[in-house]
Amino acid sequence: MKISAQEEYGLRCLVQLANLPEGESLTLPQIAEREGISTANAGKLMWLLNKADFVQSTRGTKGGYCLARPADEIKLNEIIKVLDADVVDKHCESYTGVLDTCVHKGDCGIRPVIVGLHEIVENALSKITLAQLVGNELAVGEMFHSIQGIHRTLEAQRF
């Protein structure tokens, strides 16, 4: 699976906000600078995240962006759905062959595999919260591997 730049930067922007002490916010230029992206790109991401109620914005000299709800209540699968723009539903429409659409658009043996992989990824992301991404790489990696271990154990018990 490939994470798009939009998905990655959107997640990074949210992690920036999750790291803030309660009651503080970041301006659009601050978010852009911290992530090394243009203010326009940060603005697009924050607009999408605001529209989906992940962040709230405050206007004025003391304004900025902050999380709209606690980071431990925001699941990664929710975020990716907003930033992903329904790639699973449109995978046949983004066909890169010489024709306008895939010749197997009506009946495709590959489609169930693609949909199934997306379901597996979404299920895994539904178990991770934004709060769990706050921290250093080692701590987040250990947390992720423990979740994977629990998931494997549960899968083995099902069969």
N, CA and C of each residue as an Amber inpcrd file, in Angstrom:
protein
   477
   0.8440000  -1.1710000   0.0000000   0.0000000   0.0000000   0.0000000
   0.8900000   1.2350000   0.0000000   0.4130000   2.2260000  -0.6420000
   1.1680000   3.4640000  -0.7680000   0.3880000   4.5820000  -0.0810000
   1.0770000   5.3220000   0.7710000   0.4670000   6.4770000   1.4350000
   0.7590000   7.6980000   0.5730000  -0.2690000   8.4480000   0.2330000
  -0.0720000   9.6380000  -0.5990000   0.5490000  10.7580000   0.2350000
   1.1310000  11.7290000  -0.4520000   1.7040000  12.8850000   0.2290000
   0.6210000  13.6180000   1.0090000  -0.5650000  13.7060000   0.4450000
  -1.6720000  14.3930000   1.1290000  -2.0170000  13.6880000   2.4380000
  -2.0630000  12.3580000   2.4090000  -2.3630000  11.6040000   3.6250000
  -1.2620000  11.8020000   4.6750000  -0.0300000  11.6790000   4.2370000
   1.0880000  11.8180000   5.1780000   1.1510000  13.2130000   5.7850000
   1.0770000  14.2470000   4.9670000   1.1580000  15.6040000   5.4990000
  -0.0590000  15.9620000   6.3400000  -1.2160000  15.4520000   5.9730000
  -2.4020000  15.6780000   6.8000000  -2.2290000  15.0750000   8.1850000
  -1.7100000  13.8390000   8.2220000  -1.4320000  13.1990000   9.5060000
  -0.3920000  13.9860000  10.2960000   0.6510000  14.4350000   9.6030000
   1.7120000  15.1950000  10.2830000   1.1770000  16.5010000  10.8660000
   0.3080000  17.1690000  10.1360000  -0.2940000  18.4130000  10.6390000
  -1.1140000  18.1320000  11.8920000  -1.8590000  17.0390000  11.8830000
  -2.6570000  16.6840000  13.0480000  -1.7760000  16.3090000  14.2390000
  -0.6660000  15.6390000  13.9890000   0.2660000  15.3000000  15.0710000
   0.8450000  16.5770000  15.6810000   1.1350000  17.5690000  14.8230000
   1.6130000  18.8610000  15.3460000   0.6040000  19.4370000  16.3400000
  -0.6640000  19.3810000  15.9820000  -1.7080000  19.9230000  16.8500000
  -1.9020000  19.0580000  18.0970000  -1.7500000  17.7480000  17.9410000
  -1.9020000  16.8500000  19.0900000  -0.7870000  17.0550000  20.1190000
   0.3570000  17.5510000  19.6680000   1.4990000  17.8100000  20.5500000
   1.3450000  19.0840000  21.3700000   0.3900000  19.9210000  21.0120000
   0.2420000  21.2130000  21.6880000  -0.3490000  21.0620000  23.0840000
   0.0900000  21.9210000  24.0110000  -0.5790000  21.9540000  25.3140000
  -2.0250000  22.4190000  25.1220000  -2.8910000  21.9990000  26.0150000
  -4.3080000  22.3600000  25.9190000  -4.4740000  23.8760000  25.9050000
  -5.3360000  24.3450000  25.0110000  -5.6210000  25.7760000  24.9100000
  -4.7280000  26.5160000  23.9300000  -3.6990000  25.8630000  23.4050000
  -2.8220000  26.5150000  22.4280000  -3.2140000  26.1130000  21.0150000
  -2.7790000  26.9230000  20.0600000  -3.0750000  26.6500000  18.6580000
  -1.8790000  27.0460000  17.8050000  -1.9170000  26.6730000  16.5520000
  -0.8810000  27.0290000  15.5800000  -1.5310000  27.7440000  14.4030000
  -0.8300000  28.7440000  13.8820000  -1.3160000  29.4300000  12.6900000
  -0.9520000  28.5950000  11.4680000  -1.5700000  28.9060000  10.3670000
  -1.2770000  28.2070000   9.1210000   0.2010000  28.3210000   8.7410000
   0.8120000  29.5200000   8.7850000   2.2360000  29.6060000   8.4770000
   3.1110000  28.7820000   9.4390000   2.7360000  28.7030000  10.6960000
   3.5060000  27.8980000  11.6490000   3.4270000  26.4140000  11.2890000
   2.2380000  25.9490000  10.9570000   2.0650000  24.5460000  10.5680000
   2.8900000  24.2480000   9.3180000   2.7820000  25.1290000   8.3200000
   3.5170000  24.9420000   7.0650000   5.0210000  24.9050000   7.3110000
   5.5140000  25.8150000   8.1190000   6.9550000  25.8710000   8.4010000
   7.4210000  24.6190000   9.1380000   6.6780000  24.1810000  10.1270000
   7.0560000  22.9960000  10.9040000   7.1010000  21.7300000  10.0560000
   6.2700000  21.6690000   9.0260000   6.2190000  20.4780000   8.1800000
   6.9700000  20.6340000   6.8640000   7.4830000  21.8290000   6.6070000
   8.2490000  22.0380000   5.3820000   7.4030000  21.9660000   4.1260000
   6.1680000  22.4510000   4.2310000   5.2850000  22.4840000   3.0650000
   4.8470000  23.9230000   2.8360000   4.2950000  24.1750000   1.6720000
   3.8340000  25.5290000   1.3770000   2.6240000  25.8720000   2.2410000
   2.4270000  27.1580000   2.4550000   1.2630000  27.6120000   3.2040000
  -0.0160000  27.2390000   2.4550000   0.0340000  27.2830000   1.1300000
  -1.1380000  26.9180000   0.3220000  -1.4980000  25.4420000   0.5340000
  -0.4890000  24.5770000   0.5400000  -0.7370000  23.1490000   0.7480000
  -1.2610000  22.9040000   2.1630000  -0.6560000  23.5430000   3.1540000
  -1.1320000  23.4270000   4.5340000  -2.5700000  23.9280000   4.6340000
  -2.8600000  25.0160000   3.9250000  -4.2160000  25.5670000   3.9340000
  -5.2330000  24.5950000   3.3790000  -4.8760000  23.9210000   2.2990000
  -5.7850000  22.9220000   1.7020000  -6.0340000  21.7810000   2.6880000
  -4.9610000  21.2940000   3.3100000  -5.0940000  20.1990000   4.2620000
  -5.9490000  20.6020000   5.4590000  -5.6750000  21.7910000   6.0010000
  -6.4170000  22.2370000   7.1710000  -7.8820000  22.4990000   6.8230000
  -8.1440000  22.9530000   5.6040000  -9.5230000  23.1510000   5.1610000
 -10.2620000  21.8070000   5.1660000  -9.6280000  20.7520000   4.5880000
 -10.2360000  19.4230000   4.5700000 -10.4630000  18.8940000   5.9880000
  -9.4600000  19.0680000   6.8420000  -9.5480000  18.5630000   8.2150000
 -10.5630000  19.3500000   9.0460000 -10.6860000  20.6390000   8.7520000
 -11.6790000  21.4740000   9.4370000 -13.0880000  21.0740000   8.9890000
 -13.2470000  20.8840000   7.7020000 -14.5490000  20.4940000   7.1430000
 -15.0180000  19.1530000   7.7200000 -14.0620000  18.2660000   8.0290000
 -14.3820000  16.9430000   8.5710000 -14.4320000  16.9450000  10.1060000
 -14.3340000  18.1180000  10.7160000 -14.4150000  18.2830000  12.1730000
 -13.2770000  17.6250000  12.9540000 -12.0890000  17.5360000  12.3560000
 -10.9140000  17.0840000  13.0970000 -10.2250000  18.2620000  13.7690000
 -10.3080000  19.4240000  13.1270000  -9.6940000  20.6290000  13.6870000
 -10.7320000  21.7360000  13.7280000 -10.4410000  22.7300000  14.5410000
 -11.2610000  23.9360000  14.5260000 -10.3260000  25.1140000  14.3910000
 -10.8160000  26.1300000  13.7340000  -9.9940000  27.3170000  13.5160000
 -10.6110000  28.4950000  14.2480000  -9.7180000  29.3520000  14.7030000
 -10.1310000  30.5820000  15.3740000  -9.5010000  31.7350000  14.6180000
 -10.3090000  32.7340000  14.2790000  -9.8020000  33.9050000  13.5590000
  -9.2390000  34.9230000  14.5370000  -8.4510000  35.8200000  13.9920000
  -7.9490000  36.9210000  14.8040000  -6.4740000  36.7940000  15.1270000
  -5.9590000  37.7910000  15.8390000  -4.5250000  37.8390000  16.1350000
  -4.0720000  36.6870000  17.0280000  -4.9540000  36.1710000  17.8560000
  -4.5940000  35.0350000  18.7050000  -5.2020000  33.7430000  18.1620000
  -5.5860000  33.7850000  16.8990000  -6.2490000  32.6390000  16.2880000
  -5.2670000  31.5940000  15.8060000  -5.8140000  30.5500000  15.2490000
  -5.0260000  29.4470000  14.7190000  -5.8630000  28.1910000  14.6850000
  -5.1790000  27.0690000  14.5800000  -5.8330000  25.7670000  14.5100000
  -5.5130000  24.9470000  15.7480000  -6.5150000  24.2000000  16.1940000
  -6.3310000  23.2360000  17.2700000  -7.2370000  22.0470000  16.9670000
  -7.0270000  20.9530000  17.6800000  -7.8770000  19.7860000  17.4750000
  -9.3010000  20.0860000  17.9320000 -10.2590000  19.5510000  17.2110000
 -11.6690000  19.7580000  17.5460000 -12.1350000  18.7880000  18.6320000
 -11.4080000  17.7030000  18.8180000 -11.7200000  16.7370000  19.8720000
 -10.4190000  16.0980000  20.3410000 -10.4320000  15.4200000  21.4640000
  -9.1920000  14.8380000  21.9830000  -8.5380000  13.8670000  20.9980000
  -7.2080000  13.8780000  20.9830000  -6.4560000  13.0360000  20.0490000
  -6.7120000  11.5510000  20.2730000  -7.0420000  11.1660000  21.4870000
  -7.2970000   9.7430000  21.7490000  -8.6840000   9.2960000  21.2800000
  -9.4650000  10.2270000  20.7500000 -10.7830000   9.8920000  20.1860000
 -10.7730000   9.9200000  18.6580000  -9.6310000  10.2420000  18.0710000
  -9.5270000  10.3300000  16.6100000  -8.7790000   9.1110000  16.0940000
  -9.4490000   8.2860000  15.3180000  -8.8480000   7.0730000  14.7640000
  -8.2260000   7.3780000  13.3980000  -7.1230000   6.7030000  13.1080000
  -6.4190000   6.9560000  11.8580000  -7.2510000   6.6260000  10.6300000
  -8.0990000   5.6090000  10.7030000  -8.9120000   5.2720000   9.5340000
  -9.8670000   6.4020000   9.1780000 -10.3410000   7.1460000  10.1900000
 -11.2210000   8.2900000   9.9300000 -10.4720000   9.3740000   9.1560000
  -9.2420000   9.6190000   9.5670000  -8.4250000  10.6600000   8.9380000
  -8.1210000  10.2850000   7.4950000  -7.6970000   9.0470000   7.2910000
  -7.3230000   8.5940000   5.9430000  -8.5190000   8.6650000   4.9970000
  -9.7190000   8.3390000   5.4900000 -10.9100000   8.4290000   4.6350000
 -11.1020000   9.8450000   4.1030000 -10.8360000  10.8290000   4.9390000
 -10.9980000  12.2290000   4.5360000  -9.9110000  12.6350000   3.5460000
  -8.6910000  12.2020000   3.7940000  -7.5590000  12.6280000   2.9650000
  -7.3620000  11.7570000   1.7250000  -7.9630000  10.5670000   1.6960000
  -7.7500000   9.5760000   0.6390000  -8.5850000   9.8260000  -0.6000000
  -9.7170000  10.4590000  -0.4650000 -10.6200000  10.7700000  -1.5870000
 -11.1200000   9.5130000  -2.3100000 -11.5210000   8.4960000  -1.5410000
 -12.1760000   7.2970000  -2.0770000 -11.3960000   6.5910000  -3.1890000
 -10.1200000   6.3330000  -2.9630000  -9.2920000   5.6550000  -3.9600000
  -9.8280000   4.2590000  -4.2730000 -10.3250000   3.5360000  -3.2710000
 -10.8210000   2.1770000  -3.5030000 -11.9840000   2.1940000  -4.4720000
 -12.9190000   3.0920000  -4.2760000 -14.0930000   3.1380000  -5.1310000
 -13.7690000   3.5730000  -6.5560000 -12.6610000   4.2550000  -6.7470000
 -12.3350000   4.8080000  -8.0570000 -11.1150000   4.1460000  -8.6980000
 -10.6760000   2.9950000  -8.1900000  -9.4480000   2.4180000  -8.7170000
  -9.5480000   2.0550000 -10.1950000 -10.6940000   1.6850000 -10.6920000
 -10.8400000   1.3860000 -12.1230000 -10.8610000   2.6660000 -12.9640000
 -11.2930000   3.7560000 -12.3760000 -11.3610000   5.0200000 -13.1120000
  -9.9970000   5.6700000 -13.2690000  -9.0470000   5.2920000 -12.4250000
  -7.7130000   5.8910000 -12.5220000  -6.7760000   4.9860000 -13.3260000
  -7.3310000   4.2410000 -14.2340000  -6.5910000   3.3140000 -15.0820000
  -5.5560000   4.0650000 -15.9020000  -4.3420000   3.5070000 -15.9540000
  -3.2530000   4.2060000 -16.6480000  -2.8970000   3.5970000 -18.0000000
  -3.7160000   2.7150000 -18.5260000  -3.4540000   2.1050000 -19.8290000
  -3.7180000   3.0730000 -20.9770000  -3.7080000   2.5580000 -22.1930000
  -3.8950000   3.4060000 -23.3670000  -5.3660000   3.7450000 -23.6190000
  -6.2790000   3.0070000 -23.0050000  -7.7020000   3.2940000 -23.1510000
  -8.1540000   4.2560000 -22.0540000  -9.3580000   4.7810000 -22.1790000
  -9.8930000   5.6950000 -21.1740000 -10.2080000   4.9970000 -19.8490000
 -10.6920000   3.7460000 -19.9290000 -11.0040000   2.9890000 -18.7210000
 -10.4620000   1.5750000 -18.8620000 -10.4000000   0.8780000 -17.7740000
  -9.9200000  -0.5040000 -17.7510000 -10.8860000  -1.3950000 -18.5380000
 -10.3520000  -2.3240000 -19.2930000 -11.1920000  -3.2230000 -20.0880000
 -11.9440000  -4.2170000 -19.1940000 -11.5480000  -4.3520000 -17.9340000
 -12.1910000  -5.2730000 -16.9970000 -13.1020000  -4.5550000 -16.0040000
 -13.5350000  -3.3730000 -16.3540000 -14.3200000  -2.5640000 -15.4190000
 -15.5900000  -3.2750000 -14.9660000 -16.2320000  -4.0380000 -15.8090000
 -17.4790000  -4.7110000 -15.4440000 -17.2700000  -5.9740000 -14.6330000
 -16.2020000  -6.7330000 -14.8880000 -15.9620000  -7.9940000 -14.1890000
 -14.4620000  -8.1570000 -14.0170000 -13.9970000  -8.0210000 -12.7770000
 -12.5600000  -8.0130000 -12.5480000 -12.2000000  -8.9050000 -11.3660000
 -11.3430000  -9.8820000 -11.6090000 -10.8840000 -10.7650000 -10.5350000
  -9.8980000 -10.0920000  -9.5980000  -9.3200000  -8.9910000 -10.0110000
  -8.3590000  -8.2730000  -9.1720000  -9.0710000  -7.3700000  -8.1690000
 -10.2350000  -6.8560000  -8.5530000 -10.9670000  -5.9190000  -7.6980000
 -11.2030000  -6.4580000  -6.2790000 -11.6380000  -7.7190000  -6.0840000
 -11.8550000  -8.1960000  -4.7050000 -10.5670000  -8.1900000  -3.8700000
  -9.4340000  -8.4320000  -4.5150000  -8.1530000  -8.4070000  -3.7980000
  -7.8380000  -6.9810000  -3.3650000  -8.0100000  -6.0300000  -4.2650000
  -7.7370000  -4.6270000  -3.9420000  -8.6650000  -4.1500000  -2.8240000
  -9.9380000  -4.4600000  -2.9400000 -10.9110000  -4.0590000  -1.9220000
 -10.5810000  -4.7450000  -0.5950000 -10.2310000  -6.0160000  -0.6410000
  -9.8830000  -6.7560000   0.5690000  -8.6640000  -6.1910000   1.2670000
  -7.6480000  -5.8190000   0.4930000  -6.4470000  -5.2120000   1.0870000
  -6.7800000  -3.8830000   1.7530000  -7.6100000  -3.1010000   1.1100000
  -8.0180000  -1.8280000   1.7070000  -8.8010000  -2.0550000   3.0040000
  -9.6220000  -3.0990000   3.0380000 -10.3700000  -3.4110000   4.2580000
  -9.4300000  -3.8180000   5.3910000  -8.4000000  -4.5880000   5.0770000
  -7.4150000  -4.9940000   6.0850000  -6.6920000  -3.7740000   6.6370000
  -6.2810000  -2.8860000   5.7500000  -5.5760000  -1.6770000   6.1870000
  -6.5030000  -0.8010000   7.0220000  -7.7370000  -0.6260000   6.5730000
  -8.6780000   0.2020000   7.3340000  -8.9310000  -0.3840000   8.7120000
  -9.0600000  -1.6970000   8.7960000  -9.2630000  -2.3530000  10.0830000
  -8.0700000  -2.1050000  11.0110000  -6.8610000  -2.2090000  10.4810000
  -5.6650000  -1.9490000  11.2900000  -5.6210000  -0.4930000  11.7450000
  -5.9320000   0.4340000  10.8380000  -5.8970000   1.8610000  11.1830000
  -6.9950000   2.2410000  12.1720000  -8.0730000   1.4700000  12.2120000
  -9.1570000   1.7700000  13.1480000  -8.7550000   1.4780000  14.5940000
  -7.6480000   0.7800000  14.7760000  -7.1760000   0.4420000  16.1150000
  -6.1170000   1.4210000  16.6240000  -5.7400000   2.3910000  15.8050000
  -4.6890000   3.3450000  16.1780000  -5.3030000   4.7350000  16.2740000
  -5.0110000   5.4290000  17.3590000  -5.5120000   6.7920000  17.5370000
  -4.4140000   7.8020000  17.2240000  -4.8300000   9.0090000  16.9870000
  -3.8900000  10.1040000  16.7600000  -2.9730000  10.2750000  17.9670000
  -3.5080000  10.1090000  19.1560000  -2.7030000  10.2540000  20.3770000
  -1.5430000   9.2600000  20.4020000  -1.7330000   8.0890000  19.8100000
  -0.6820000   7.0750000  19.7980000   0.4660000   7.4230000  18.8560000
   0.2780000   8.4080000  17.9850000   1.3470000   8.8360000  17.0770000
   2.2230000   9.9210000  17.6890000   1.8160000  10.4220000  18.8380000
   2.5830000  11.4680000  19.5080000   3.6990000  10.7950000  20.2910000
   4.9110000  11.1630000  19.9900000   6.0620000  10.5740000  20.6640000
   7.1800000  10.3680000  19.6830000   8.2660000   9.7890000  20.1560000
   9.3970000   9.5670000  19.2520000   9.1700000   8.3050000  18.4200000
   9.9900000   8.1490000  17.4150000   9.8100000   7.0520000  16.4630000
   9.9030000   5.6850000  17.1320000  10.8250000   5.5260000  18.0590000
  10.9890000   4.2490000  18.7360000   9.7360000   3.8730000  19.5260000
   9.1910000   4.8140000  20.2960000   8.0020000   4.5410000  21.1060000
   6.7950000   4.2200000  20.2340000   6.6010000   4.9810000  19.1730000
   5.4650000   4.7350000  18.2710000   5.6480000   3.3930000  17.5690000
   6.8720000   3.0760000  17.1600000   7.1510000   1.7820000  16.5190000
   6.8430000   0.6150000  17.4310000   7.2410000   0.7190000  18.7040000
   6.9560000  -0.3430000  19.6750000   5.4610000  -0.5060000  19.8860000
   4.7350000   0.6170000  19.9750000   3.2850000   0.5680000  20.1340000
   2.6490000  -0.1180000  18.9270000   3.1030000   0.2330000  17.7250000
   2.5430000  -0.3360000  16.5070000   2.7890000  -1.8460000  16.4540000
   3.9920000  -2.2670000  16.8080000   4.2990000  -3.6990000  16.7850000
   3.4960000  -4.4640000  17.8330000   3.2130000  -3.8540000  18.9780000
   2.3890000  -4.5290000  19.9770000   0.9590000  -4.6890000  19.4710000
   0.4410000  -3.6820000  18.7600000  -0.9010000  -3.7860000  18.1740000
  -0.9270000  -4.9010000  17.1310000   0.1250000  -4.9780000  16.3140000
   0.1950000  -6.0390000  15.3100000   0.1960000  -7.4110000  15.9750000
   0.9370000  -7.5550000  17.0640000   0.9990000  -8.8230000  17.7800000
  -0.3470000  -9.2220000  18.3310000  -1.0580000  -8.2740000  18.8950000
  -2.4000000  -8.5380000  19.4230000  -3.3280000  -8.9480000  18.2830000
  -3.2340000  -8.2430000  17.1500000  -4.0910000  -8.5470000  16.0040000
  -3.8190000  -9.9650000  15.4910000  -2.5380000 -10.3490000  15.3950000
  -2.1970000 -11.7030000  14.9320000  -2.7480000 -12.7640000  15.8760000
  -2.6420000 -12.5120000  17.1730000  -3.1630000 -13.4570000  18.1680000
  -4.6630000 -13.6300000  18.0070000  -5.3890000 -12.5210000  17.8440000
  -6.8330000 -12.5860000  17.6600000  -7.2000000 -13.3290000  16.3750000
  -6.4620000 -13.0650000  15.3090000  -6.7300000 -13.7490000  14.0430000
  -6.5100000 -15.2430000  14.1870000  -5.4500000 -15.6440000  14.8790000
  -5.1540000 -17.0750000  15.0600000  -6.2470000 -17.7470000  15.8880000
  -6.8190000 -17.0360000  16.8570000  -7.8630000 -17.6090000  17.6980000
  -9.1770000 -17.7770000  16.9450000  -9.3780000 -16.9950000  15.8890000
 -10.6120000 -17.0910000  15.1050000 -10.7030000 -18.4000000  14.3510000
  -9.5560000 -18.9590000  13.9720000  -9.5510000 -20.1570000  13.1430000
  -9.2910000 -21.3270000  13.9960000
